[in-house]
Amino acid sequence: MIGFVVNNLIKSELSDKLIKLSREDNSFVIFLQNIQSSMNYQNCAIMNVTYLNGFDGKVIALDIDSAYLINQSNLNAEKIILLWNLEWLYNILNYTEIVHLLDSFKIYVKSESHKKIVENFTGRSDINLINDLKELL
Amino acid sequence: MKILFDSKLQELAFPAVHSGFQCFKHEPKEVATFDIFNKINPDVYVSHLSMLTNAVLKNIDQRPHLKCIFIRGQETEDKENKAKEQFGNLFEFINLPIFGDIFSYSKSEFIARYKSDIISIDIEDTINTDKVYRIFHNYKIIQHPNYCGGIDHRIKKHIIRSSTACLTKPEDVYNIAIAGSLPVSLDNLDTSNRDSKIKDIVDKVFSEDSSFHRTAEILNRLGFEKESKLILTKIGDFK
């Protein structure tokens, strides 16, 4: 089973892509921290993050906050993070905390320039590049 | 002997604490000036001129036994004039040359996880390089793709140690070398002979330019020769 964990589905490029993906392939679950009215109808299961405990399969964080949540949850799942926005570039985050957090995750990014930035940030060489969210399924 | 240090001079307080003296911090944002002076009733007050207020002047005035020394900072001429107006030449005003804070920066550890070629901490200058370059700033977001956020002060010296070089301001050169990295500037990014350059700077700090030397000098100027010598003997604990 595959689960995406995200803060909310309010209008954004990422939300748009996720919802479009759900119309092509509705085999995954979206776990939301804030359940608000989504901008359009998604064609997959939507659950509150409180149901993350006990999830089995592959869980994909779409932001740093969601990654923290996944780490705190009791999961038997492969942990992946898609760094859609490089949040530390526009918020003052604690470097060592973020690096330790990302150590628990397989990291994916959406562009070559992002890959260079994340490699410099984490010191890791195993950063994966994807062109489409579908490649995560 | 009770020594009261202004909060801006904490690096000078550490050697005194390490040597066994009772030291206290004057930070009006935490405890009011009158309260700290009344509670502690210090024998010595080491003041940074930028923190001189009417409350401080009044407390000094009420304590004729109090030995004071004033450290000049940037743009503190007005406050110096005010203090001189009140006390004349009773107290000394000194400039404090750059020193290395060996208490806070020594005994750092290399952590492979944070290995990098060059870092900068809390400065706005940046460079363009293909090497592993991390920019840290706790108070401002630097508009550069290598900006990595802030770092906790407890781990700062280990991150410095884990980097080959550190882009720094002139006043932090000693601290970077003590932590085990090569201080570099925008004009000079040369990292050749790194180890010998670091050793030269560290040797200079330990021989005459450490926080221990400055604190000892301050106590010596106030007439506490024995205490000053005691502080200097404690430098060896950090070698």
Interface residues (C-beta under 8 A of the other chain):
Chain A: W88 L89 Y90 N91 I92 L93 N94 Y95 T96 I98 V99 S113 K116 I117 N120 F121 G123
Chain B: R113 Y114 K115 S116 V132 Y133 R134 F136 H137 N138 Y139 K140 I141 P145 N146 Y147 C148 G149 G150 I151 D152 I155 I159
